[in-house]
């Protein structure tokens, strides 16, 4: 801002007194002086206009008419979102089968409409969107939710994410049942949180209780949780998160569009049409 004011003052001075710098002897010199004077005046006018714009436009956008700035930001965000959706759409079209692969599926596994969901069992927003998704699945059998378990909260996330993926090896329906139990119930307590050194062990034990409730063979589940299938799926979840620039959960891909955050039931239904 300071440099803008200095340049503006210099430009005004150049416009008003620039002719003093020019020689005036002889006809040729006089003609040259006239041309140079016009040139200096033009440069001065351009500098003055630029400085005034530099000083006035920010005030106009932030104080006089901030709505324009908001519209510009909204338009920029819309363009970025469209470009991101294009990347997601093209990738999903070519790699949907691979993305489903080892991932657990909630709903009709043979449904014609697919929702990819990145979620974390310790995320309250994921629990909120989970309830809306379960409502959708209860109302229609042409939709399935592919669960991409994104373990981002360390011990709070690791065991649940691994267990649901491993559960699919035994039975997808039981994996979906375990997913629902983990989302509907509290699988760790404040007491569990007191000793952080044993938090992972306590949460895994709690998860195994829910797995038994879902009808799973917990001994086999414990083995499979450390197996190659689970490692491969978790690796793919992270790689896709990086590709799609997913920085948090929940994150949904519905059809050809991506949505970050816990979008409401009405929006989910709207995008499924």
C-alpha positions as CSV (number, residue, x, y, z in Angstrom):
1,X,0.0,0.0,0.0
2,X,2.8,2.4,0.9
3,X,4.6,1.8,-2.4
4,X,1.3,2.3,-4.3
5,X,0.9,5.8,-2.7
6,X,4.5,6.7,-3.5
7,X,4.1,5.7,-7.2
8,X,0.9,7.6,-7.4
9,X,2.5,10.8,-6.1
10,X,5.4,10.3,-8.5
11,X,3.0,9.7,-11.5
12,X,1.0,12.9,-10.7
13,X,4.2,14.9,-10.5
14,X,5.4,13.4,-13.8
15,X,2.1,14.3,-15.5
16,X,2.1,17.9,-14.1
17,X,5.8,18.8,-14.4
18,X,7.3,16.3,-16.9
19,X,7.6,19.0,-19.5
20,X,10.1,20.9,-17.4
21,X,12.6,18.0,-18.0
22,X,12.5,18.5,-21.8
23,X,14.6,20.8,-23.9
24,X,12.9,23.5,-25.9
25,X,15.6,24.8,-28.4
26,X,15.0,24.5,-32.2
27,X,12.1,23.2,-34.3
28,X,13.3,19.6,-34.3
29,X,13.8,19.7,-30.6
30,X,10.4,21.2,-30.1
31,X,8.8,18.4,-32.1
32,X,10.7,15.8,-30.2
33,X,9.8,17.5,-26.9
34,X,6.1,17.4,-27.9
35,X,6.3,13.6,-28.7
36,X,8.2,12.9,-25.5
37,X,5.8,15.0,-23.4
38,X,2.8,13.0,-24.8
39,X,4.7,9.8,-24.0
40,X,5.5,10.8,-20.5
41,X,1.9,12.0,-20.0
42,X,0.5,8.7,-21.2
43,X,2.8,6.7,-18.9
44,X,1.8,9.0,-16.0
45,X,-1.9,8.5,-16.7
46,X,-1.4,4.7,-16.9
47,X,0.4,4.7,-13.5
48,X,-2.2,7.0,-11.9
49,X,-5.0,4.8,-13.1
50,X,-3.3,1.6,-11.9
51,X,-2.6,3.1,-8.5
52,X,-6.1,4.3,-8.0
53,X,-7.5,0.9,-9.0
54,X,-5.0,-0.7,-6.6
55,X,-6.2,1.6,-3.8
56,X,-10.0,1.7,-4.5
57,X,-10.8,-1.9,-5.7
58,X,-10.0,-3.6,-2.3
59,X,-12.0,-1.0,-0.4
60,X,-14.9,-1.5,-2.9
61,X,-14.8,-5.2,-2.7
62,X,-14.4,-5.5,1.1
63,X,-16.5,-2.6,2.4
64,X,-18.7,-1.0,-0.3
65,X,-19.9,-4.2,-2.1
66,X,-18.5,-7.4,-0.4
67,X,-21.1,-9.5,-2.2
68,X,-19.0,-9.3,-5.4
69,X,-16.1,-10.8,-3.6
70,X,-18.3,-13.5,-2.2
71,X,-19.6,-14.3,-5.7
72,X,-16.0,-14.5,-7.0
73,X,-15.0,-16.9,-4.2
74,X,-18.1,-19.0,-4.8
75,X,-17.5,-19.2,-8.5
76,X,-13.8,-20.1,-8.0
77,X,-14.9,-22.9,-5.5
78,X,-17.5,-24.1,-8.0
79,X,-14.8,-24.4,-10.7
80,X,-12.5,-26.2,-8.4
81,X,-15.2,-28.6,-7.4
82,X,-16.1,-29.3,-11.0
83,X,-12.5,-30.1,-11.9
84,X,-12.3,-32.3,-8.8
85,X,-15.5,-34.1,-9.8
86,X,-14.1,-34.7,-13.3
87,X,-11.0,-36.4,-11.9
88,X,-13.1,-38.5,-9.6
89,X,-15.6,-39.4,-12.3
90,X,-13.0,-40.5,-14.8
91,X,-11.1,-42.6,-12.3
92,X,-14.2,-44.3,-10.9
93,X,-15.5,-45.2,-14.4
94,X,-12.2,-47.0,-15.1
95,X,-11.5,-48.5,-11.7
96,X,-14.8,-49.1,-9.9
97,X,-14.4,-52.8,-9.8
98,X,-10.9,-52.5,-8.4
99,X,-12.2,-49.9,-5.8
100,X,-14.9,-52.3,-4.6
101,X,-12.5,-55.3,-4.5
102,X,-11.9,-56.3,-0.9
103,X,-14.1,-53.5,0.6
104,X,-17.1,-54.4,2.7
105,X,-20.5,-53.5,1.2
106,X,-23.6,-52.4,3.0
107,X,-26.9,-52.9,1.3
108,X,-27.6,-55.0,-1.9
109,X,-24.2,-56.1,-3.2
110,X,-25.6,-56.3,-6.7
111,X,-27.3,-52.9,-6.6
112,X,-27.1,-50.7,-9.7
113,X,-26.2,-47.5,-7.8
114,X,-23.0,-47.3,-5.8
115,X,-21.9,-44.9,-3.1
116,X,-18.3,-45.0,-2.0
117,X,-17.9,-43.9,1.6
118,X,-14.6,-42.9,3.3
119,X,-15.3,-43.0,7.0
120,X,-13.7,-43.4,10.4
121,X,-15.5,-45.2,13.2
122,X,-14.4,-42.7,15.8
123,X,-15.7,-39.7,13.8
124,X,-19.0,-38.3,15.0
125,X,-19.8,-36.8,11.6
126,X,-19.3,-40.3,10.0
127,X,-21.9,-41.6,12.5
128,X,-24.3,-39.0,11.5
129,X,-24.0,-39.7,7.7
130,X,-24.1,-43.4,8.5
131,X,-27.6,-43.1,9.9
132,X,-28.8,-41.3,6.8
133,X,-27.2,-43.9,4.6
134,X,-28.8,-46.8,6.5
135,X,-32.1,-45.0,6.0
136,X,-31.5,-44.9,2.3
137,X,-30.6,-48.6,2.2
138,X,-33.7,-49.5,4.2
139,X,-35.9,-47.7,1.7
140,X,-34.5,-49.0,-1.6
141,X,-32.6,-52.1,-2.8
142,X,-31.0,-50.5,-5.9
143,X,-28.3,-48.8,-3.8
144,X,-25.1,-50.2,-2.1
145,X,-22.5,-48.5,0.0
146,X,-18.9,-49.5,-0.5
147,X,-17.1,-49.0,2.8
148,X,-13.6,-47.5,2.4
149,X,-12.5,-47.6,6.1
150,X,-10.1,-44.7,6.5
151,X,-8.1,-45.2,9.6
152,X,-7.0,-41.7,10.6
153,X,-7.2,-41.5,14.4
154,X,-4.6,-44.1,15.3
155,X,-5.7,-46.7,18.0
156,X,-9.2,-45.3,18.0
157,X,-9.6,-46.2,14.3
158,X,-7.2,-49.1,13.5
159,X,-8.9,-52.1,15.1
160,X,-12.4,-51.2,13.9
161,X,-11.3,-50.5,10.3
162,X,-9.2,-53.7,10.1
163,X,-12.0,-55.8,11.7
164,X,-14.7,-54.8,9.2
165,X,-12.4,-55.4,6.2
166,X,-11.3,-58.8,7.6
167,X,-15.0,-59.7,8.4
168,X,-15.8,-59.6,4.7
169,X,-13.4,-62.5,4.2
170,X,-15.8,-64.6,6.3
171,X,-19.1,-63.1,5.1
172,X,-20.0,-59.7,3.6
173,X,-23.4,-59.6,5.4
174,X,-21.6,-60.1,8.8
175,X,-19.1,-57.4,7.9
176,X,-22.0,-55.0,7.2
177,X,-23.5,-56.0,10.5
178,X,-20.3,-55.3,12.4
179,X,-20.0,-52.0,10.6
180,X,-23.5,-51.1,11.9
181,X,-22.7,-52.1,15.4
182,X,-19.5,-50.1,15.5
183,X,-21.4,-47.0,14.2
184,X,-24.4,-47.4,16.5
185,X,-22.7,-48.3,19.7
186,X,-19.8,-46.9,21.7
187,X,-16.9,-49.2,21.3
188,X,-14.6,-47.4,23.7
189,X,-15.1,-45.6,27.0
190,X,-13.5,-42.8,29.0
191,X,-12.0,-45.5,31.2
192,X,-10.3,-47.0,28.2
193,X,-8.8,-43.7,27.3
194,X,-7.0,-43.3,30.6
195,X,-4.1,-45.5,29.8
196,X,-3.0,-44.6,26.3
197,X,-0.3,-47.3,26.2
198,X,-3.0,-50.0,26.3
199,X,-5.7,-48.2,24.3
200,X,-5.2,-50.2,21.2
201,X,-5.5,-53.5,23.0
202,X,-8.6,-52.4,24.9
203,X,-10.4,-51.2,21.7
204,X,-9.5,-54.4,19.9
205,X,-11.0,-56.4,22.7
206,X,-14.2,-54.3,22.6
207,X,-14.3,-54.7,18.8
208,X,-14.1,-58.5,19.2
209,X,-17.1,-58.5,21.5
210,X,-19.1,-56.7,18.8
211,X,-17.7,-59.0,16.2
212,X,-19.0,-62.0,18.2
213,X,-22.4,-60.3,18.4
214,X,-22.4,-60.0,14.6
215,X,-21.8,-63.8,14.3
216,X,-18.2,-63.7,13.3
217,X,-15.5,-66.2,14.2
218,X,-13.3,-64.0,16.3
219,X,-10.3,-66.2,16.2
220,X,-10.2,-66.2,12.4
221,X,-11.0,-62.5,12.4
222,X,-8.0,-61.7,14.6
223,X,-5.7,-63.6,12.2
224,X,-7.2,-62.0,9.1
225,X,-6.9,-58.5,10.6
226,X,-3.1,-58.8,10.2
227,X,-3.3,-60.5,6.8
228,X,-2.5,-59.3,3.3
229,X,-6.0,-58.7,2.3
230,X,-6.6,-56.1,5.0
231,X,-3.2,-54.5,4.4
232,X,-3.9,-54.2,0.7
233,X,-7.3,-52.7,1.2
234,X,-6.1,-50.1,3.7
235,X,-3.3,-49.2,1.4
236,X,-5.7,-48.7,-1.4
237,X,-8.0,-46.5,0.8
238,X,-5.0,-44.2,1.6
239,X,-3.8,-44.1,-2.0
240,X,-7.3,-43.1,-3.3
241,X,-7.6,-40.6,-0.5
242,X,-4.5,-39.0,-1.7
243,X,-5.6,-39.1,-5.4
244,X,-9.0,-37.5,-4.6
245,X,-7.4,-35.1,-2.1
246,X,-9.5,-36.4,0.9
247,X,-8.3,-34.7,4.0
248,X,-11.1,-35.8,6.4
249,X,-14.1,-37.9,6.9
250,X,-16.8,-38.5,5.9
251,X,-16.3,-38.3,2.2
252,X,-18.8,-39.7,-0.3
253,X,-18.7,-40.4,-4.0
254,X,-22.3,-40.6,-5.3
255,X,-22.5,-41.3,-9.0
256,X,-20.2,-38.8,-10.7
257,X,-19.9,-36.3,-7.8
258,X,-17.8,-36.2,-4.7
259,X,-18.9,-34.7,-1.4
260,X,-16.8,-33.9,1.7
261,X,-18.6,-33.8,5.0
262,X,-21.8,-35.2,6.4
263,X,-24.2,-34.3,3.7
264,X,-27.9,-34.7,4.7
265,X,-30.3,-37.5,3.7
266,X,-32.1,-35.2,1.3
267,X,-28.9,-34.5,-0.6
268,X,-28.0,-38.2,-0.8
269,X,-31.4,-39.0,-2.2
270,X,-31.2,-36.1,-4.7
271,X,-27.9,-37.3,-6.1
272,X,-29.1,-40.9,-6.4
273,X,-31.9,-40.0,-8.9
